[in-house]
Amino acid sequence: MSTVAAPGPSKMALAVAPWVFTVGFFLVWEAICRIFKVSSFVLPPPSAVAVAMWEYRGPLAFHSAHTLWMTLAGFGIAVVAGILLGVALGASRLVHAGSYPLLVAFNAIPKVAVVPILVIWFGVGWMPAVLTAFLISFFPIVVNVATGLATIEPEVEDVMRALGASKLDIIAKVGIPRSMPYFFGSLKVAITLAYVGSVIAEYNASNYGIGNLMARASADFNVPLLFAALVALGILGVIIYAAMAVLERRTTGWAQRSNFAA
């Protein structure tokens, strides 16, 4: 008895779904605020947030651009350092055994607790934000690259060695291509974490950026501007995540989700 897989959603439905869900979310938010007469000081409706975004469009654009470049700077450093250390961990059991506990312990430290130390070292400015973005996004890249290299099938290694391949050849021709889906999957996680890290540092140790704008809006009890900054953060986060997803799809399209998942 043969079975036929149920057809999944069409491409049109998949393209429209994000817009429908997003608009529906804001409509429900607006309705809740209107029906229950929620004070704008507690939870401003999306319409009030939209007005604040238009009113403060200049500062929002300026600080968003500042946050973006600090995020990308920290993320870029994390990618380079993460690849190098991830390859070292995946290729050497000794390096993995020696350094992995230190990496786990360091990753367990809340990065917001590191910001005051960075301020002492580098002062208030862009450096704490860049370094916080790096520190918070570094670990996922290392772990995923190391996992991709360390999980090469023993049979594949045996065949490669029988053909005269060195360990470097196995890493370059099998390990690195095999780890690419892990790597690009980690990039989508790491870029959002870098974004969070830069905003945390801006909130506490910068004169510019969305985090600093939120701190000033909170001090002035300007709740609509505070939510407008949150919306701006969300939009910027979706854009940079989508950029990583496009890069992943173009580079490792062969490892993308199958049509079996409806």
Residue, then its C-alpha position, 0 to 999 in steps of 0.5 A: m500500500s503506497t502512501v502519498a505525502a500531504p502537499g505542503p503550503s504553497k510558495m505564495a502562502l509561505a511568502v505571505a505568512p510572515w506579513v499576515f502574522t506580523v500585521g495580526f500581532f499588531l492588530v491584536w495589540e492595538a485592540i487590547c489597548r483600546i478595548f481594555k483602555v490600557s494607559s499609554f504610560v504602561l503599554p502604548p498602542p501600535s498607533a502611538v508607537a508609529v507616531a513616536m517612530w515618525e516624530y523621532r525618525g531622525p534620532l532612531a535612524f542615527h542610533s540604529a546605524h550606530t548600533l548596526w556598525m558596532t554589531l557587525a564589527g563585533f560579529g566580524i571579529a567573532v567569526v574570524a576568532g570562532i572559525l580559528l578556534g573551532v577548527a583547532l578544537g575540532a581537529s585536536r582532541l588535546v586542544h578540545a579537552g584542554s580549552y573546552p571547560l574554559l570556554v564553557a565557564f567563560n560563556a556562563i558568565p553574564k556578559v552584562a557583568v563584563v561591561p563595567i570591566l570593559v568600561i574601566w579598561f577602555g572608557v565609555g564609547w564604542m569599544p565596550a559595545v564592540l567587545t561585548a558583541f564579540l564576547i556574546s557571539f563567539f561561543p556558538i560559532v566555536v561550538n558549531v565549527a568544532t562539532g562539524l569537524a569532530t563528527i566526521e564519520p570514522e569510515v570516511e576518515d579510513v577511506m581518506r587515509a587509505l587513499g593517502a590523505s593526510k589529516l590536513d587533507i581530511i579537514a580541508k576536503v571533508g571536515i570543513p565542507r561538512s561543517m558548513p551547515y553547522f557554521f552558517g546555522s551558528l551565524k544566524v544565532a551569533i548575529t542576533l546575540a551580537y546585536v543583543g550584546s551591543v545594545i546591552a553595552e550601549y545602554n550602560a557604556s555609550n553615548y550613542g546607539i539604540g541602547n543609549l536612546m532607550a536609556r534616555a527615553s526611560a529616564d524621561f519616562n517617554v514610553p512611546l519612544l521606548f517602544a519605538a526603539l524596541v520596534a526599531l531593534g526588532i526591524l534591524g534584528v530581522i534584517i540582519y537575521a534575514a541577511m544571514a539566512v540568505l547567505e546560508r541558503r546561497t552557500t549551503g542550499w544542499a543542506q536546507r530543510s527538505n520538502f518532507a517538513a510541511 
